[in-house]
Amino acid sequence: MLVTKKAPDFTATAVLADGQIVEDFNLMERLGEKGRYCVFLPT
C-alpha cells in the first residue's frame, strides 16, 4: 500500500462520490490542500 507516496498525475473517466460521471477527471486538479484518496476498481 502506497499511502504515504504521492500519486501519479492522470486523466480518466471517473465516478465521483455523488454518482456524477466525469469524462475528463484529472487527479492533480482535484487534490487540493488537504489531499484526497482514490479507489481503483477493475472493469
C-alpha positions in Angstrom: 0.0 0.0 0.0 1.4 3.4 -1.0 -0.4 5.6 1.5 2.4 8.0 2.0 3.5 8.2 -1.6 2.4 10.9 -4.0 0.0 9.6 -6.6 1.0 10.0 -10.3 -1.0 12.5 -12.3 -3.6 11.0 -14.7 -6.7 12.0 -16.6 -9.5 9.4 -17.0 -13.3 8.8 -16.8 -14.3 8.7 -13.1 -17.4 8.2 -11.0 -17.5 10.7 -8.1 -18.9 10.1 -4.6 -22.2 11.8 -5.6 -22.6 9.4 -8.5 -21.6 12.0 -11.1 -19.7 10.6 -14.1 -16.8 12.9 -15.2 -15.2 12.1 -18.6 -12.0 14.1 -18.0 -11.3 13.7 -14.3 -7.7 14.9 -13.6 -6.3 13.8 -10.2 -3.9 16.8 -9.7 -6.7 19.3 -10.4 -8.8 17.8 -7.6 -6.2 17.1 -4.9 -6.5 20.5 -3.1 -4.6 21.4 0.1 -6.0 18.5 2.2 -5.4 15.8 -0.3 -7.8 13.1 -1.4 -8.0 9.3 -1.8 -8.7 7.2 -4.8 -10.2 3.8 -5.2 -9.4 1.9 -8.4 -11.9 -0.9 -9.3 -11.4 -3.3 -12.2 -13.8 -3.0 -15.1 
